[in-house]
Amino acid sequence: MLKGIYDTASGMLPQIIRLDTVANNLANANTAGFKRELVFSQEFTKAQQKTLDKEADWEQVQVTKTAIDFAQGPIERTGEPLHVAIEGDAFFVVSTPNGEMYTRGGNFTISPQGKLVTLDGYPVLGETGDLAVQGNELAIDQRGVVTVDRRAVGNLRLVTFPQPNPLVRTAPGLFAVPNGGPVPAKAEKYTLIQGALEGSNTNMISEMVEMIESYRQFETGQRMIQIQDESLGKAVNQLGAVRR
């Protein structure tokens, strides 16, 4: 009976991770450059189960992993000169207190010092460092050449990574290379669109469907544990009763 409760609980744990992941995807459905996260669950094989501690050695043990879906999001025209969308396989490079990080979110602004920065204040890097963009007319062409008042001030630095993409998320629209990860390469296959943003690749309808399915599976697991617990209580009380 206890084994049955453990089996049911092992099936509920991945649903908690799944619900948290879906909730985060939905919360960032309007975040520029956001990439949704996917959840994968897989049962351990019999051979793998034999290596587990006896307390955890039940048939339905599952391992749950998450992965980021780096598929292109929809391009949304905004008309704002400080908005830049990437079409293709590339990332902007930004300088943070924790080192260089990467983003697809091109909703930039200008710092009090006249530098091109993210909304969080991180400098957006060009091929030779920070970009000074203070002036009246800012233009960014399809390959990242930045001009201010028709004078070239630098080129946006765009990079790419080998597949499968090794990046890990550090914030809703920000990614980093894990320790020991590959060095980014200069991007070639991309087009920049000024006055536009790449939207989140989250599909609201599919995420809602997944949330409902996960919630129902979790509820079913709760009911099964409750039934098994009640049955166990009856068995203990009935078998433990002393007949006179």
Number of C-alpha atoms within 10 A of each C-alpha: 12 11 13 16 18 19 20 22 18 20 19 21 16 20 23 13 17 24 20 11 19 23 15 14 24 19 12 19 19 13 20 24 29 28 25 24 18 14 16 13 15 12 15 16 12 11 8 11 17 12 10 13 9 9 8 14 17 21 16 18 22 19 14 14 13 13 14 16 14 17 13 18 22 16 18 14 15 13 12 13 17 21 20 28 27 27 19 15 18 23 25 23 23 24 18 14 7 7 8 16 21 26 23 28 25 28 21 20 21 18 17 8 9 13 19 24 24 20 14 9 16 21 24 27 22 22 14 10 15 19 21 21 24 16 11 8 12 17 18 22 15 15 17 22 16 21 19 17 13 12 11 14 15 21 19 22 22 24 19 20 19 11 6 7 14 15 20 14 18 12 10 18 18 21 20 18 19 11 6 6 11 13 11 14 12 14 16 13 12 18 16 20 23 23 19 21 29 25 23 25 23 24 13 13 10 11 18 14 12 15 20 13 14 20 17 13 15 21 14 14 21 15 13 16 20 13 13 16 16 12 13 14 11 12 13 11 11 10 9 9 9 7 5 3
